[in-house]
Amino acid sequence: MFNYAFMQYAFIAGIFIALICAVMGVFVIARQTSFFAHTLSEIGFSGASFGVFAGISPLAGMLLFTCCSALFIGFSGEKVSRRESSISVFSGIFLGLGVLFLSLSNKQANYATSILFGSIVGIDAANLRDLVCLSIFLLILIFFTFRKLAFNSFDAQGSEYNQRYNKLISILFLLMLALTVSITAQIIGALLIFVLLTIPASASKYYAHSLWKMIGLTFIFAITGIWLGLYLSYLTNWPVSFFITVIEALIYGSAILKQKIDDHHN
């Protein structure tokens, strides 16, 4: 299996995807922004389609669309209800735009499939280089904002008394989430990236009760899904995204079962 260069690239890419999804996923769950992560994946599809139509890199198109959308949603207000209304407006529009841009381009339908569902086994050296560089940039951003982001996400009552940086941190988080989606969606797929951004982190909160333990477990759950999914895809020639989704769902199911058992004993 590792005699093939594309499998080596895929497994290396999986490490970085799992790492950024572990860190960002914990905050996505804590800040209750799963809906926005899902919508960003659809916007990312539109951005990639625009990139194909405009003759630029699909990644550049994704970055343009997702970051602009994150800024708009961030400046729309702090209330979740207001944000969700804004997100709902964009979701359908951008998905339709993605279909339009692809129909106006000369790319075949199978290219649309690769944008929507990803092609981690088709990653080349250039894709891996872009992914690694953007992942390192994102991790540096997270490093310098981690304390304020953690305080703003996990201590909502305390952050109410410290409004000075709340909106700035919130907007910065949305931009980092947009960057995460753009980095990973080209590999995992625009419609399935929210799986890795939400399910592993949701499962980890049933096993761990501290932030760093949650991040560590989320990474383990994510990398397990990616690597095992790659291996099973290699054996069966079935889509890797299918296996990743099923594995992560099983992990989440085990977490729910554990919680029910604990509740029964208590």
HELIX and SHEET records of a PDB file:
HELIX    1   1 ALA A    5  ALA A   30  1                                  26    
HELIX    2   2 SER A   34  ALA A   54  1                                  21    
HELIX    3   3 PRO A   58  PHE A   75  1                                  18    
HELIX    4   4 VAL A   80  LEU A  104  1                                  25    
HELIX    5   5 ALA A  109  PHE A  117  1                                   9    
HELIX    6   6 ILE A  120  GLY A  122  5                                   3    
HELIX    7   7 ALA A  125  PHE A  154  1                                  30    
HELIX    8   8 ALA A  156  SER A  159  1                                   4    
HELIX    9   9 ASN A  166  ILE A  188  1                                  23    
HELIX   10  10 ILE A  193  SER A  204  1                                  12    
HELIX   11  11 LEU A  211  THR A  236  1                                  26    
HELIX   12  12 VAL A  240  HIS A  265  1                                  26    
END                                                                             
